Amino acid sequence: MKISFYGQNSLGIEVSGKHIIVDPFITGNDLAKDKIDINKLKADYILLTHAHQDHILDAETIAKNTDATIVSNYEIANHYADKGFEVHPMNHGGKWQFDFGKVKYVNAIHTSSFPDGSYGGQPGGFVIEAAEKNIYIAGDTALTMDMKLIPMRTKLDLAVLPIGDNFTMGVDDAIVASDYIECNKILGCHYDTFGYIKIDHKVAKEKFRMKNKELILLPIGESIEI
C-alpha cells in the first residue's frame, strides 16, 4: 500500500491496483497548489470525511476527470448524486467490501457543512483493510473515547491523525489517540496550511519519540509504503 500526502488532509492511496483520493483540497491550498496537478491525479474512488471546503474543494473536478466513485456519509453522497456523480453512501459503524478492500465509516467529533452552509451530515473517519494492511484515517476530530473501539476489531499498521490543534486534536491529544487505537506509527495531517494550525515539526516529532512512537510528517507530494 502506497500513501502519498497532498497537503492538509489530502491523500492518495494506491492499493490492489486501485487509486483512492481522500479529502482533496489542493487548488485552494497555497502549500500544495503548485506541487500537485489535480488534472494528473488518478482516482477510482474519492473518500470524503466531511463537507468542509478544505476536504471537498477538488472532489468534483477529480470525479469529472476520472469517473471516480465518491464515498462518504449519506448526506454528502446524496449531494453529489444529485449532481450526477457516481456515489457510495455510508454511515457510522457501517462497512463495505469494495474491490480494493474493506472500508468502515467510524465516528469523529467535529462539524460538517458545505461551503454554502447547507447540512453535510455527521463527520466521520475511515478504517481501511486492504492488501493485508490496515489504516485509520481519522478525518477532522477531537480526541474521543470511541477510538478505543477500533483496535477491538482491527489491528492497525498506520493511523492518519490531525495534529494542528485549534480546529482538531493537537499533538498531545494525538499521542493519547495513538494509545487508544493501539498504533504507534502516525502520519500527521491538518497542520501548517494556515495560521491557526501551524506547528513546530521538531517539537511534535520529539513529543512522539519520547512516548516511543513515530510521527511522520511527509513533505507535500512525497509518499510512504506500508
The 8 nearest C-alpha neighbors of each residue, nearest first, counted from 0:
[[1, 14, 225, 224, 13, 2, 12, 130],
 [0, 2, 224, 13, 12, 223, 225, 3],
 [1, 3, 12, 222, 223, 11, 224, 0],
 [2, 4, 222, 11, 10, 221, 220, 12],
 [5, 3, 10, 219, 220, 6, 221, 9],
 [4, 6, 9, 219, 220, 10, 31, 3],
 [7, 5, 219, 9, 4, 31, 8, 25],
 [6, 8, 189, 188, 9, 192, 190, 5],
 [9, 7, 188, 189, 22, 6, 10, 54],
 [10, 8, 22, 23, 5, 21, 6, 7],
 [11, 9, 4, 21, 3, 5, 20, 12],
 [10, 12, 20, 3, 2, 19, 21, 4],
 [13, 11, 2, 19, 1, 18, 20, 14],
 [14, 12, 18, 1, 17, 0, 19, 2],
 [13, 15, 0, 17, 16, 12, 99, 1],
 [16, 14, 99, 17, 130, 13, 129, 0],
 [15, 17, 14, 13, 18, 99, 98, 43],
 [18, 16, 14, 15, 13, 43, 99, 19],
 [17, 19, 42, 13, 43, 12, 41, 44],
 [20, 18, 44, 12, 42, 11, 45, 43],
 [19, 21, 11, 45, 10, 42, 46, 44],
 [20, 22, 46, 10, 9, 45, 23, 47],
 [23, 21, 54, 9, 47, 55, 8, 24],
 [24, 22, 9, 57, 54, 55, 21, 58],
 [25, 23, 56, 53, 54, 57, 55, 9],
 [24, 26, 28, 32, 27, 31, 23, 57],
 [27, 25, 32, 28, 24, 57, 31, 29],
 [28, 26, 25, 24, 29, 32, 56, 53],
 [27, 29, 25, 31, 30, 26, 32, 24],
 [28, 30, 31, 32, 27, 26, 33, 192],
 [29, 31, 28, 32, 192, 6, 33, 219],
 [32, 30, 34, 28, 29, 25, 33, 6],
 [31, 33, 26, 25, 34, 29, 35, 28],
 [34, 32, 31, 35, 36, 30, 29, 26],
 [35, 33, 31, 32, 36, 220, 219, 30],
 [34, 36, 32, 33, 31, 37, 220, 5],
 [37, 35, 38, 39, 34, 40, 32, 33],
 [36, 38, 40, 39, 35, 61, 25, 26],
 [39, 37, 36, 40, 64, 61, 60, 41],
 [38, 40, 37, 36, 41, 35, 64, 61],
 [41, 39, 37, 38, 42, 36, 61, 35],
 [42, 40, 18, 39, 65, 43, 19, 20],
 [41, 43, 18, 19, 44, 67, 65, 20],
 [42, 44, 67, 18, 19, 17, 68, 65],
 [43, 45, 68, 67, 19, 42, 69, 20],
 [44, 46, 69, 20, 21, 19, 70, 68],
 [47, 45, 21, 70, 71, 69, 20, 22],
 [46, 48, 22, 71, 49, 21, 70, 45],
 [47, 49, 123, 124, 138, 122, 71, 46],
 [50, 48, 122, 111, 47, 51, 123, 119],
 [49, 51, 113, 112, 119, 111, 55, 52],
 [52, 50, 113, 53, 54, 112, 111, 49],
 [51, 53, 56, 55, 54, 114, 50, 113],
 [52, 54, 24, 51, 55, 56, 7, 23],
 [53, 55, 22, 52, 24, 23, 51, 56],
 [56, 54, 58, 52, 23, 22, 57, 53],
 [57, 55, 24, 52, 58, 54, 53, 23],
 [58, 56, 23, 60, 59, 24, 55, 61],
 [59, 57, 55, 61, 60, 56, 23, 62],
 [60, 58, 62, 61, 57, 63, 56, 55],
 [61, 59, 63, 57, 62, 58, 64, 37],
 [60, 62, 64, 58, 63, 59, 65, 57],
 [61, 63, 67, 59, 66, 65, 64, 60],
 [64, 62, 60, 61, 66, 65, 59, 67],
 [65, 63, 61, 62, 60, 66, 38, 67],
 [64, 66, 67, 62, 63, 42, 61, 41],
 [67, 65, 62, 63, 64, 68, 43, 85],
 [68, 66, 43, 44, 62, 65, 42, 69],
 [67, 69, 44, 85, 86, 45, 43, 70],
 [70, 68, 86, 45, 44, 46, 87, 85],
 [71, 69, 87, 46, 86, 88, 45, 47],
 [72, 70, 47, 88, 76, 89, 46, 75],
 [71, 73, 89, 90, 88, 75, 74, 76],
 [72, 74, 88, 76, 89, 75, 77, 90],
 [73, 75, 77, 120, 76, 72, 119, 78],
 [76, 74, 78, 77, 72, 73, 119, 71],
 [75, 77, 88, 73, 79, 78, 74, 71],
 [78, 76, 80, 74, 79, 75, 81, 73],
 [79, 77, 75, 76, 81, 80, 74, 82],
 [78, 80, 82, 81, 76, 77, 84, 75],
 [81, 79, 77, 84, 83, 82, 78, 76],
 [82, 80, 79, 83, 78, 77, 84, 76],
 [83, 81, 79, 80, 84, 78, 77, 85],
 [82, 84, 80, 81, 79, 85, 86, 78],
 [83, 85, 80, 79, 82, 86, 68, 62],
 [84, 86, 68, 80, 69, 83, 67, 87],
 [87, 85, 69, 68, 76, 70, 80, 84],
 [86, 88, 70, 69, 76, 89, 68, 71],
 [89, 87, 73, 76, 72, 71, 70, 86],
 [90, 88, 72, 73, 71, 93, 87, 104],
 [91, 89, 72, 93, 104, 73, 92, 88],
 [92, 90, 105, 104, 93, 106, 89, 123],
 [91, 93, 105, 104, 90, 103, 94, 106],
 [94, 92, 91, 103, 90, 104, 89, 95],
 [93, 95, 103, 102, 104, 92, 101, 96],
 [96, 94, 102, 101, 97, 103, 93, 89],
 [95, 97, 101, 100, 102, 98, 94, 99],
 [98, 96, 100, 99, 101, 95, 102, 129],
 [97, 99, 100, 96, 101, 17, 15, 129],
 [100, 98, 97, 15, 129, 17, 14, 101],
 [101, 99, 129, 97, 128, 98, 96, 102],
 [100, 102, 96, 128, 95, 127, 97, 129],
 [103, 101, 127, 94, 95, 126, 125, 128],
 [102, 104, 94, 126, 125, 93, 105, 95],
 [103, 105, 125, 91, 92, 124, 93, 90],
 [106, 104, 124, 91, 123, 92, 125, 103],
 [107, 105, 123, 91, 124, 108, 145, 104],
 [106, 108, 123, 140, 122, 124, 109, 105],
 [109, 107, 140, 141, 106, 122, 110, 143],
 [108, 110, 140, 107, 122, 139, 141, 111],
 [111, 109, 122, 112, 121, 108, 49, 51],
 [112, 110, 119, 50, 49, 122, 51, 121],
 [113, 111, 119, 118, 50, 116, 117, 51],
 [112, 114, 50, 116, 117, 115, 51, 119],
 [113, 115, 116, 52, 51, 112, 117, 50],
 [116, 114, 113, 117, 112, 118, 52, 51],
 [115, 117, 113, 114, 112, 118, 119, 111],
 [118, 116, 113, 112, 115, 119, 114, 111],
 [119, 117, 112, 120, 113, 116, 111, 74],
 [118, 120, 112, 111, 50, 75, 113, 74],
 [121, 119, 74, 118, 111, 122, 72, 75],
 [120, 122, 111, 123, 119, 110, 49, 72],
 [123, 121, 49, 107, 111, 48, 109, 110],
 [124, 122, 107, 106, 48, 105, 104, 138],
 [123, 125, 137, 105, 138, 136, 48, 104],
 [126, 124, 104, 136, 103, 135, 105, 127],
 [125, 127, 135, 103, 102, 134, 136, 104],
 [128, 126, 102, 134, 133, 101, 125, 129],
 [127, 129, 133, 101, 100, 132, 102, 134],
 [128, 130, 100, 132, 131, 127, 99, 133],
 [131, 129, 132, 15, 14, 0, 128, 100],
 [130, 132, 129, 133, 128, 0, 100, 156],
 [133, 131, 129, 130, 128, 156, 134, 225],
 [132, 134, 128, 155, 156, 127, 129, 131],
 [135, 133, 157, 127, 158, 155, 126, 156],
 [134, 136, 126, 158, 125, 137, 159, 127],
 [137, 135, 159, 125, 124, 138, 158, 126],
 [136, 138, 124, 160, 135, 159, 139, 125],
 [139, 137, 124, 48, 136, 140, 123, 161],
 [140, 138, 167, 109, 161, 137, 107, 141],
 [141, 139, 108, 107, 167, 109, 138, 168],
 [140, 142, 168, 167, 108, 143, 109, 107],
 [141, 143, 168, 172, 176, 140, 144, 173],
 [144, 142, 145, 146, 141, 108, 107, 176],
 [143, 145, 146, 147, 142, 179, 148, 176],
 [146, 144, 147, 143, 148, 106, 149, 107],
 [145, 147, 144, 148, 149, 180, 179, 143],
 [146, 148, 179, 145, 149, 180, 144, 150],
 [147, 149, 146, 151, 145, 150, 152, 180],
 [148, 150, 151, 147, 146, 152, 153, 180],
 [151, 149, 153, 152, 154, 180, 148, 181],
 [150, 152, 149, 148, 153, 147, 154, 180],
 [151, 153, 150, 149, 154, 148, 155, 147],
 [154, 152, 150, 149, 155, 151, 133, 128],
 [155, 153, 150, 156, 133, 152, 181, 151],
 [154, 156, 133, 134, 157, 182, 153, 135],
 [155, 157, 133, 134, 132, 154, 182, 184],
 [158, 156, 134, 184, 155, 185, 135, 182],
 [157, 159, 135, 185, 134, 136, 160, 186],
 [158, 160, 186, 136, 185, 187, 135, 137],
 [159, 161, 187, 137, 188, 158, 162, 186],
 [162, 160, 188, 189, 187, 168, 163, 139],
 [161, 163, 169, 170, 168, 164, 187, 190],
 [162, 164, 190, 196, 169, 189, 161, 198],
 [169, 163, 165, 168, 167, 166, 162, 196],
 [166, 164, 167, 195, 196, 163, 169, 168],
 [167, 165, 164, 168, 163, 139, 196, 140],
 [168, 166, 164, 140, 141, 139, 165, 161],
 [169, 167, 141, 164, 162, 172, 161, 142],
 [168, 164, 170, 162, 163, 172, 171, 173],
 [169, 171, 162, 173, 172, 203, 174, 168],
 [172, 170, 174, 173, 169, 175, 206, 168],
 [171, 173, 175, 174, 169, 170, 168, 142],
 [174, 172, 176, 170, 175, 171, 169, 168],
 [173, 175, 177, 171, 172, 176, 170, 207],
 [176, 174, 172, 178, 173, 177, 179, 171],
 [177, 175, 173, 179, 178, 174, 172, 142],
 [176, 178, 174, 180, 182, 175, 179, 181],
 [177, 179, 181, 175, 176, 180, 182, 174],
 [180, 178, 147, 176, 177, 181, 146, 175],
 [179, 181, 177, 150, 178, 182, 147, 146],
 [182, 180, 178, 179, 177, 150, 183, 155],
 [181, 183, 177, 180, 184, 155, 157, 178],
 [182, 184, 212, 177, 213, 185, 181, 178],
 [185, 183, 213, 157, 182, 212, 214, 158],
 [186, 184, 214, 158, 159, 157, 215, 213],
 [187, 185, 159, 215, 214, 158, 216, 160],
 [188, 186, 160, 216, 161, 159, 162, 215],
 [187, 189, 161, 8, 190, 7, 160, 162],
 [190, 188, 7, 161, 8, 163, 162, 191],
 [189, 191, 163, 196, 197, 188, 192, 162],
 [192, 190, 197, 196, 193, 198, 194, 163],
 [193, 191, 190, 7, 30, 196, 28, 197],
 [194, 192, 191, 195, 196, 197, 190, 28],
 [193, 195, 196, 197, 191, 192, 190, 198],
 [194, 196, 193, 197, 165, 163, 164, 191],
 [197, 195, 163, 190, 191, 194, 193, 164],
 [196, 198, 191, 194, 190, 195, 163, 193],
 [199, 197, 200, 191, 196, 163, 190, 203],
 [198, 200, 202, 201, 203, 197, 204, 191],
 [201, 199, 203, 202, 198, 204, 216, 205],
 [200, 202, 204, 203, 199, 205, 206, 198],
 [201, 203, 205, 199, 200, 204, 206, 198],
 [204, 202, 200, 206, 205, 201, 199, 170],
 [205, 203, 207, 201, 206, 214, 202, 208],
 [204, 206, 208, 202, 207, 203, 209, 201],
 [207, 205, 209, 203, 208, 204, 202, 210],
 [206, 208, 212, 204, 210, 205, 209, 213],
 [209, 207, 205, 211, 212, 210, 206, 213],
 [208, 210, 206, 207, 211, 205, 212, 204],
 [209, 211, 208, 207, 212, 206, 174, 205],
 [212, 210, 208, 209, 207, 213, 183, 206],
 [211, 213, 183, 207, 208, 210, 184, 214],
 [212, 214, 184, 207, 208, 185, 183, 215],
 [213, 215, 185, 204, 186, 207, 184, 216],
 [216, 214, 186, 185, 217, 187, 213, 184],
 [217, 215, 187, 186, 214, 218, 200, 188],
 [216, 218, 215, 221, 219, 4, 222, 186],
 [219, 217, 221, 220, 216, 4, 6, 5],
 [218, 220, 5, 4, 6, 221, 217, 31],
 [219, 221, 5, 4, 218, 3, 35, 222],
 [220, 222, 3, 219, 218, 4, 217, 223],
 [223, 221, 3, 2, 4, 1, 220, 224],
 [222, 224, 2, 1, 3, 225, 221, 217],
 [225, 223, 1, 0, 2, 222, 3, 13],
 [224, 0, 1, 223, 132, 156, 157, 2]]
